[in-house]
């Protein structure tokens, strides 16, 4: 009789060809999907060619996904060179899943690229962690590796997803396998239903503030309870996205009909396996929260675990607000912010970056309730513009700083409240800038006042998101 196992342990066992595994076991596993992008892709390709040969072929052309997203809208020629490296490799290997920023001219002296004119008429997809599920590469029960620490985002779909370095990725590129230690599982249970003034960003900031940025090092972070069930699939992605901010190896949520409806509509493969924790499965740590007593949270500079409540930070004056990234640039995040901006004007420069070209397109076609806008009705995008926000095409943009011409980058020692995921010194640009992490609701409320503001000053009723992000 196999020992009771967690979801992550079951996925490892299945991919290792074993009946059971336990935390601490080292196992060879078969990888279902490997993702890379413009920052780490060229390095991974270089190692792959060095170790497997210049003429070597990847293990499975249908299992490699390449999504340029980090340094897209810049005049930096080294960034353009990375795109060309990806294009050459894709052509050489005959790869199917490459999402090219087709508006970039990589010739020397080409300068700053003109963004796509229509987000529905480009092969470019935007931020990899949002594009992966949109393009059908996320499925329950699979193992996904990516050359980006926030690959753990895909754990919201009931799969093992984790970031790896270029060397590990290159090995998988040639073999389809990797060697992993089975992580123990920490269980975080949320009771009740999500109140209208909270989002999953508040929940994950509370978790990280409780256990610290190293509290989940090489552990699975399992988010459970009716509170998680009450979240949209996109909000669950916010939970798993920031598992790495606590040191987590991966984050996971249970699979339900919300998950399956999305995967059925999107998946590039017809089959997958749903796993769930066995009764009696062992957890190395457990903590519970009552959502009815939780308050909107903020992570103060310069660490995601430097937690406080938004209400306690009301004396913090702000110079800028930023809404975007794989953490806070999804369509429901945009609706949360737009609901507060509707009919109002921001008091500080507010930069808005859609998490993907699909999100950008949805912002143009949907109203603030997440439904198709009627003729003459304002779109989500219109609301941001009319509120005085500065708008950009989809990309990672200033979330990780980037070249100095990056949209929204903090080039001065200013205070910024942001829906992004990290606030270490220099993360968004200037080393002396102060980045306050918060939910889209808290960021929007603060943009309207010019200081950190509890969104309960603006939100009392549930914000409808309609069909946005559902399938």
PEJOFEN-V626640 format. One record per pair of residues at least 4 apart in sequence whose ideal C-beta (glycine too) atoms are under 6 Angstrom apart, sorted by the first residue. I is the first residue (numbers start at 1). GAP is how many residues later the second one is. D is the distance in Angstrom with one decimal. If there is no record, write none. Layout:
# PEJOFEN-V626640
i:I gap:GAP d:D
i:I gap:GAP d:D
This chain:
# PEJOFEN-V626640
i:2 gap:17 d:5.3
i:2 gap:18 d:4.1
i:3 gap:17 d:5.5
i:4 gap:274 d:3.8
i:4 gap:276 d:3.9
i:4 gap:277 d:4.6
i:5 gap:4 d:3.9
i:5 gap:5 d:5.0
i:5 gap:273 d:5.6
i:5 gap:276 d:5.9
i:6 gap:179 d:4.4
i:6 gap:271 d:4.9
i:6 gap:275 d:4.7
i:7 gap:245 d:5.5
i:7 gap:268 d:4.8
i:7 gap:269 d:6.0
i:7 gap:270 d:5.5
i:8 gap:152 d:5.7
i:8 gap:212 d:4.4
i:9 gap:12 d:5.4
i:10 gap:265 d:4.3
i:11 gap:130 d:6.0
i:11 gap:149 d:4.7
i:11 gap:264 d:5.9
i:12 gap:4 d:5.8
i:12 gap:9 d:5.0
i:12 gap:15 d:6.0
i:12 gap:170 d:5.3
i:13 gap:5 d:4.7
i:13 gap:7 d:5.6
i:13 gap:8 d:4.7
i:15 gap:14 d:4.0
i:15 gap:15 d:5.0
i:15 gap:128 d:5.3
i:16 gap:11 d:4.1
i:16 gap:13 d:5.1
i:21 gap:4 d:4.7
i:21 gap:161 d:4.8
i:23 gap:159 d:5.3
i:23 gap:161 d:3.9
i:25 gap:157 d:4.5
i:26 gap:155 d:5.2
i:28 gap:149 d:5.6
i:28 gap:151 d:5.6
i:29 gap:114 d:5.9
i:29 gap:151 d:5.8
i:30 gap:147 d:5.9
i:31 gap:112 d:5.3
i:31 gap:114 d:5.6
i:31 gap:141 d:5.2
i:31 gap:145 d:5.7
i:31 gap:147 d:5.8
i:32 gap:110 d:3.9
i:32 gap:111 d:5.2
i:33 gap:30 d:5.6
i:33 gap:104 d:5.5
i:33 gap:111 d:4.4
i:34 gap:30 d:5.4
i:34 gap:111 d:5.3
i:34 gap:138 d:5.2
i:35 gap:30 d:4.6
i:35 gap:111 d:3.8
i:36 gap:4 d:5.5
i:36 gap:5 d:4.1
i:36 gap:8 d:5.4
i:36 gap:30 d:5.7
i:36 gap:111 d:4.4
i:37 gap:4 d:5.7
i:37 gap:30 d:5.4
i:37 gap:31 d:5.8
i:37 gap:32 d:5.5
i:37 gap:33 d:6.0
i:37 gap:91 d:5.2
i:38 gap:30 d:4.0
i:38 gap:32 d:5.5
i:38 gap:44 d:4.7
i:38 gap:45 d:5.9
i:39 gap:31 d:4.7
i:40 gap:4 d:5.7
i:40 gap:107 d:3.5
i:40 gap:126 d:5.5
i:41 gap:25 d:6.0
i:41 gap:45 d:5.2
i:42 gap:40 d:5.1
i:42 gap:43 d:4.2
i:43 gap:123 d:4.2
i:44 gap:103 d:5.8
i:44 gap:122 d:4.5
i:44 gap:125 d:4.5
i:44 gap:126 d:5.0
i:45 gap:44 d:5.1
i:47 gap:119 d:5.7
i:47 gap:120 d:5.7
i:47 gap:123 d:3.8
i:48 gap:4 d:5.6
i:48 gap:122 d:4.2
i:48 gap:125 d:4.7
i:48 gap:126 d:5.9
i:49 gap:5 d:5.1
i:52 gap:4 d:3.6
i:52 gap:122 d:4.3
i:58 gap:6 d:5.5
i:58 gap:35 d:5.6
i:58 gap:115 d:5.3
i:59 gap:116 d:5.8
i:59 gap:117 d:3.8
i:60 gap:116 d:5.9
i:61 gap:34 d:5.6
i:62 gap:34 d:5.9
i:64 gap:31 d:6.0
i:65 gap:32 d:4.4
i:65 gap:72 d:5.4
i:66 gap:20 d:5.8
i:66 gap:32 d:4.6
i:67 gap:32 d:5.1
i:67 gap:58 d:6.0
i:67 gap:61 d:4.0
i:67 gap:64 d:5.3
i:68 gap:15 d:5.8
i:68 gap:33 d:5.3
i:69 gap:57 d:6.0
i:69 gap:58 d:5.0
i:69 gap:59 d:5.0
i:69 gap:326 d:5.9
i:69 gap:327 d:5.3
i:70 gap:326 d:4.7
i:71 gap:8 d:3.8
i:71 gap:331 d:5.6
i:72 gap:29 d:5.3
i:72 gap:323 d:4.5
i:73 gap:322 d:5.7
i:74 gap:5 d:5.3
i:74 gap:329 d:4.4
i:74 gap:331 d:5.4
i:74 gap:332 d:6.0
i:75 gap:36 d:5.0
i:75 gap:37 d:4.3
i:75 gap:330 d:5.8
i:76 gap:327 d:4.4
i:80 gap:26 d:4.4
i:83 gap:21 d:5.4
i:83 gap:23 d:5.6
i:84 gap:22 d:4.1
i:89 gap:4 d:6.0
i:90 gap:5 d:4.6
i:90 gap:8 d:4.4
i:99 gap:24 d:5.6
i:99 gap:25 d:6.0
i:99 gap:26 d:4.2
i:100 gap:23 d:4.7
i:101 gap:23 d:4.3
i:102 gap:20 d:5.9
i:102 gap:21 d:5.1
i:103 gap:10 d:5.4
i:103 gap:11 d:5.9
i:103 gap:13 d:5.4
i:104 gap:9 d:4.7
i:105 gap:5 d:3.9
i:115 gap:278 d:3.8
i:116 gap:6 d:4.0
i:119 gap:238 d:4.0
i:119 gap:241 d:3.9
i:119 gap:242 d:4.4
i:120 gap:241 d:5.0
i:125 gap:6 d:3.7
i:125 gap:231 d:5.7
i:125 gap:232 d:5.6
i:126 gap:5 d:5.8
i:126 gap:230 d:3.6
i:126 gap:231 d:5.0
i:126 gap:268 d:3.3
i:127 gap:199 d:4.8
i:127 gap:228 d:4.9
i:127 gap:229 d:5.9
i:127 gap:269 d:5.7
i:129 gap:21 d:5.4
i:129 gap:24 d:4.1
i:129 gap:197 d:3.9
i:130 gap:196 d:5.8
i:130 gap:225 d:4.2
i:130 gap:226 d:4.2
i:131 gap:4 d:5.6
i:131 gap:225 d:5.3
i:132 gap:5 d:4.6
i:132 gap:6 d:5.5
i:133 gap:5 d:4.2
i:134 gap:224 d:5.2
i:136 gap:130 d:4.2
i:136 gap:131 d:4.7
i:136 gap:132 d:4.1
i:138 gap:16 d:4.7
i:138 gap:19 d:4.4
i:139 gap:124 d:5.7
i:139 gap:128 d:5.6
i:139 gap:133 d:4.0
i:140 gap:17 d:5.8
i:140 gap:18 d:3.8
i:140 gap:19 d:5.8
i:140 gap:115 d:4.8
i:140 gap:132 d:5.0
i:140 gap:134 d:4.7
i:141 gap:131 d:5.3
i:141 gap:132 d:3.6
i:141 gap:134 d:5.5
i:142 gap:17 d:4.6
i:143 gap:17 d:4.9
i:144 gap:10 d:5.3
i:144 gap:17 d:4.2
i:145 gap:19 d:4.9
i:145 gap:27 d:6.0
i:146 gap:5 d:3.3
i:146 gap:17 d:5.8
i:147 gap:22 d:4.9
i:148 gap:15 d:5.4
i:149 gap:14 d:4.1
i:149 gap:95 d:4.7
i:150 gap:91 d:5.6
i:150 gap:176 d:5.5
i:151 gap:10 d:5.1
i:151 gap:11 d:5.9
i:151 gap:12 d:4.5
i:152 gap:9 d:5.5
i:152 gap:10 d:5.8
i:152 gap:88 d:5.5
i:152 gap:91 d:4.7
i:152 gap:92 d:5.4
i:152 gap:98 d:5.1
i:152 gap:99 d:5.1
i:153 gap:84 d:5.3
i:153 gap:87 d:5.5
i:153 gap:88 d:4.1
i:154 gap:5 d:5.9
i:154 gap:7 d:3.7
i:155 gap:6 d:5.0
i:155 gap:85 d:4.0
i:155 gap:95 d:5.2
i:155 gap:96 d:4.4
i:155 gap:97 d:4.4
i:156 gap:80 d:4.1
i:156 gap:81 d:4.3
i:156 gap:84 d:4.6
i:156 gap:97 d:5.1
i:157 gap:102 d:5.8
i:158 gap:97 d:3.7
i:160 gap:90 d:5.5
i:161 gap:89 d:6.0
i:162 gap:87 d:5.7
i:162 gap:88 d:4.8
i:164 gap:4 d:4.0
i:164 gap:5 d:5.3
i:171 gap:4 d:6.0
i:172 gap:6 d:5.1
i:183 gap:35 d:5.5
i:183 gap:36 d:5.1
i:183 gap:37 d:4.8
i:183 gap:66 d:4.4
i:184 gap:35 d:5.4
i:184 gap:100 d:4.0
i:185 gap:35 d:4.2
i:185 gap:37 d:5.3
i:185 gap:98 d:5.4
i:186 gap:30 d:5.7
i:186 gap:33 d:5.2
i:186 gap:35 d:5.4
i:186 gap:99 d:4.2
i:187 gap:35 d:4.9
i:187 gap:37 d:5.9
i:187 gap:96 d:4.4
i:187 gap:99 d:4.7
i:188 gap:19 d:5.5
i:188 gap:35 d:5.4
i:188 gap:99 d:5.6
i:189 gap:35 d:5.0
i:189 gap:36 d:4.0
i:189 gap:99 d:4.6
i:190 gap:35 d:4.4
i:190 gap:37 d:2.8
i:190 gap:38 d:5.6
i:190 gap:99 d:5.2
i:190 gap:101 d:5.7
i:191 gap:34 d:5.6
i:191 gap:36 d:5.9
i:191 gap:99 d:5.1
i:192 gap:35 d:5.6
i:192 gap:98 d:5.8
i:192 gap:99 d:4.0
i:192 gap:100 d:4.9
i:193 gap:37 d:4.3
i:194 gap:4 d:5.6
i:194 gap:36 d:4.9
i:194 gap:37 d:5.9
i:194 gap:97 d:5.9
i:196 gap:263 d:5.4
i:196 gap:265 d:5.9
i:196 gap:266 d:4.3
i:197 gap:258 d:5.1
i:197 gap:259 d:4.7
i:197 gap:262 d:4.6
i:198 gap:4 d:4.6
i:199 gap:36 d:5.9
i:199 gap:240 d:4.3
i:200 gap:31 d:5.6
i:200 gap:35 d:3.9
i:200 gap:38 d:3.9
i:200 gap:39 d:5.0
i:201 gap:37 d:5.5
i:201 gap:238 d:3.8
i:202 gap:94 d:5.5
i:202 gap:95 d:4.5
i:202 gap:237 d:5.3
i:204 gap:35 d:5.2
i:204 gap:38 d:4.5
i:205 gap:4 d:6.0
i:205 gap:92 d:4.0
i:205 gap:94 d:5.3
i:205 gap:102 d:5.8
i:206 gap:91 d:5.6
i:208 gap:37 d:5.4
i:208 gap:38 d:4.8
i:208 gap:96 d:5.1
i:208 gap:97 d:4.9
i:209 gap:96 d:5.4
i:209 gap:98 d:2.8
i:211 gap:4 d:2.8
i:211 gap:35 d:5.7
i:212 gap:93 d:4.9
i:213 gap:90 d:5.9
i:213 gap:91 d:6.0
i:213 gap:92 d:4.7
i:214 gap:33 d:4.7
i:215 gap:31 d:5.2
i:216 gap:5 d:5.2
i:216 gap:30 d:4.1
i:216 gap:31 d:4.9
i:216 gap:32 d:4.0
i:217 gap:30 d:3.6
i:218 gap:31 d:4.9
i:219 gap:29 d:5.9
i:220 gap:30 d:5.4
i:221 gap:22 d:4.5
i:221 gap:27 d:4.4
i:221 gap:30 d:4.4
i:222 gap:30 d:5.3
i:223 gap:5 d:4.9
i:223 gap:16 d:4.9
i:223 gap:30 d:5.1
i:224 gap:4 d:6.0
i:227 gap:64 d:4.8
i:228 gap:25 d:5.8
i:231 gap:4 d:4.0
i:231 gap:5 d:5.1
i:232 gap:100 d:5.7
i:233 gap:25 d:4.9
i:233 gap:29 d:5.6
i:234 gap:96 d:4.5
i:234 gap:98 d:4.6
i:234 gap:235 d:4.4
i:236 gap:17 d:4.7
i:237 gap:4 d:5.8
i:238 gap:89 d:5.8
i:240 gap:11 d:3.5
i:241 gap:85 d:5.9
i:241 gap:86 d:5.1
i:242 gap:179 d:5.4
i:243 gap:5 d:3.5
i:243 gap:8 d:3.2
i:244 gap:4 d:5.9
i:245 gap:59 d:4.3
i:255 gap:4 d:4.5
i:255 gap:19 d:4.8
i:257 gap:4 d:5.9
i:260 gap:4 d:5.9
i:261 gap:210 d:5.5
i:262 gap:209 d:5.4
i:263 gap:4 d:5.0
i:265 gap:206 d:4.2
i:277 gap:4 d:4.5
i:295 gap:14 d:4.6
i:296 gap:14 d:4.2
i:296 gap:146 d:5.1
i:296 gap:158 d:5.5
i:296 gap:159 d:5.5
i:297 gap:10 d:6.0
i:298 gap:10 d:5.3
i:298 gap:12 d:5.2
i:298 gap:15 d:5.2
i:298 gap:138 d:5.4
i:298 gap:140 d:4.9
i:299 gap:5 d:4.8
i:299 gap:7 d:5.6
i:299 gap:8 d:5.8
i:299 gap:138 d:4.0
i:300 gap:6 d:4.5
i:300 gap:8 d:5.7
i:300 gap:136 d:5.9
i:301 gap:122 d:5.6
i:301 gap:133 d:4.2
i:301 gap:134 d:5.9
i:302 gap:121 d:5.8
i:302 gap:122 d:5.5
i:302 gap:123 d:5.1
i:308 gap:4 d:4.9
i:308 gap:5 d:5.5
i:310 gap:132 d:5.0
i:310 gap:142 d:5.8
i:310 gap:144 d:4.3
i:311 gap:143 d:4.5
i:313 gap:139 d:4.1
i:314 gap:138 d:5.9
i:316 gap:135 d:6.0
i:316 gap:136 d:4.5
i:317 gap:134 d:5.2
i:318 gap:30 d:5.5
i:318 gap:97 d:5.1
i:318 gap:99 d:5.5
i:318 gap:128 d:5.9
i:318 gap:132 d:5.9
i:318 gap:133 d:5.9
i:319 gap:95 d:3.8
i:319 gap:96 d:5.1
i:320 gap:28 d:5.9
i:320 gap:29 d:5.1
i:320 gap:94 d:6.0
i:320 gap:96 d:4.3
i:321 gap:27 d:5.9
i:321 gap:29 d:4.3
i:321 gap:96 d:5.3
i:321 gap:122 d:5.3
i:321 gap:126 d:3.8
i:322 gap:29 d:5.0
i:322 gap:86 d:5.5
i:322 gap:94 d:5.7
i:322 gap:96 d:4.1
i:323 gap:14 d:5.3
i:323 gap:29 d:4.9
i:323 gap:96 d:5.2
i:323 gap:120 d:5.8
i:324 gap:5 d:4.0
i:324 gap:29 d:3.1
i:324 gap:73 d:6.0
i:325 gap:4 d:5.0
i:325 gap:74 d:4.1
i:325 gap:95 d:4.4
i:327 gap:93 d:5.8
i:327 gap:94 d:4.3
i:328 gap:5 d:4.8
i:328 gap:91 d:2.4
i:328 gap:112 d:5.5
i:329 gap:24 d:5.8
i:329 gap:25 d:5.9
i:329 gap:26 d:3.0
i:330 gap:25 d:5.2
i:331 gap:28 d:4.8
i:331 gap:31 d:4.7
i:331 gap:137 d:4.6
i:331 gap:138 d:4.9
i:332 gap:133 d:4.9
i:332 gap:136 d:5.7
i:332 gap:137 d:5.0
i:333 gap:107 d:4.3
i:334 gap:4 d:5.9
i:334 gap:29 d:5.7
i:334 gap:46 d:5.5
i:335 gap:35 d:5.5
i:335 gap:130 d:5.0
i:335 gap:133 d:6.0
i:336 gap:104 d:4.2
i:336 gap:105 d:5.2
i:336 gap:127 d:5.9
i:337 gap:103 d:4.5
i:337 gap:107 d:4.0
i:338 gap:30 d:5.1
i:338 gap:42 d:4.8
i:338 gap:45 d:4.4
i:339 gap:29 d:5.7
i:339 gap:124 d:4.7
i:340 gap:104 d:4.0
i:340 gap:105 d:5.9
i:340 gap:118 d:5.0
i:341 gap:42 d:5.4
i:341 gap:46 d:3.9
i:342 gap:26 d:5.6
i:342 gap:41 d:5.2
i:344 gap:43 d:6.0
i:344 gap:104 d:5.7
i:345 gap:42 d:5.8
i:345 gap:43 d:5.1
i:346 gap:4 d:4.5
i:346 gap:41 d:5.4
i:346 gap:42 d:4.9
i:346 gap:101 d:4.4
i:347 gap:103 d:4.1
i:348 gap:99 d:5.9
i:348 gap:102 d:5.2
i:350 gap:39 d:4.5
i:350 gap:97 d:4.5
i:351 gap:39 d:5.1
i:351 gap:57 d:3.7
i:352 gap:32 d:5.2
i:352 gap:37 d:4.9
i:352 gap:39 d:5.3
i:353 gap:39 d:4.7
i:353 gap:44 d:4.5
i:354 gap:5 d:4.1
i:354 gap:6 d:3.9
i:354 gap:40 d:4.4
i:355 gap:4 d:4.8
i:356 gap:38 d:5.4
i:357 gap:37 d:5.1
i:360 gap:34 d:5.1
i:362 gap:4 d:5.2
i:363 gap:17 d:4.3
i:363 gap:18 d:4.2
i:364 gap:15 d:5.4
i:364 gap:17 d:5.0
i:366 gap:4 d:5.7
i:366 gap:14 d:5.6
i:367 gap:4 d:5.7
i:367 gap:6 d:4.1
i:367 gap:10 d:5.4
i:368 gap:12 d:6.0
i:368 gap:15 d:6.0
i:369 gap:95 d:4.7
i:369 gap:97 d:5.2
i:370 gap:95 d:4.2
i:370 gap:96 d:2.8
i:370 gap:98 d:3.6
i:371 gap:95 d:4.3
i:373 gap:4 d:4.3
i:373 gap:6 d:5.2
i:378 gap:4 d:4.0
i:378 gap:5 d:5.5
i:382 gap:4 d:5.9
i:384 gap:5 d:4.2
i:392 gap:15 d:4.3
i:397 gap:9 d:5.9
i:397 gap:10 d:4.9
i:397 gap:11 d:5.4
i:398 gap:8 d:5.5
i:398 gap:10 d:3.7
i:398 gap:11 d:4.4
i:398 gap:30 d:5.2
i:399 gap:21 d:4.5
i:401 gap:27 d:5.6
i:401 gap:28 d:4.7
i:402 gap:4 d:3.6
i:409 gap:20 d:4.3
i:410 gap:6 d:5.8
i:410 gap:18 d:4.7
i:410 gap:19 d:3.6
i:410 gap:20 d:4.9
i:410 gap:23 d:4.0
i:411 gap:18 d:5.6
i:412 gap:18 d:5.7
i:413 gap:17 d:5.3
i:413 gap:19 d:3.6
i:413 gap:20 d:5.4
i:414 gap:19 d:5.6
i:415 gap:19 d:4.5
i:416 gap:19 d:5.4
i:417 gap:19 d:4.5
i:417 gap:21 d:5.6
i:417 gap:26 d:5.2
i:417 gap:29 d:4.9
i:418 gap:17 d:5.7
i:419 gap:21 d:5.2
i:419 gap:24 d:5.3
i:422 gap:5 d:4.8
i:423 gap:4 d:6.0
i:423 gap:12 d:3.7
i:423 gap:14 d:5.3
i:425 gap:6 d:4.8
i:426 gap:5 d:4.2
i:428 gap:7 d:5.4
i:438 gap:4 d:3.7
i:438 gap:5 d:5.3
i:441 gap:14 d:3.8
i:442 gap:13 d:5.2
i:445 gap:8 d:4.1
i:445 gap:10 d:4.3
i:445 gap:13 d:5.2
i:446 gap:6 d:5.1
i:446 gap:7 d:4.6
i:449 gap:4 d:4.6
i:453 gap:4 d:5.9
i:455 gap:4 d:4.9
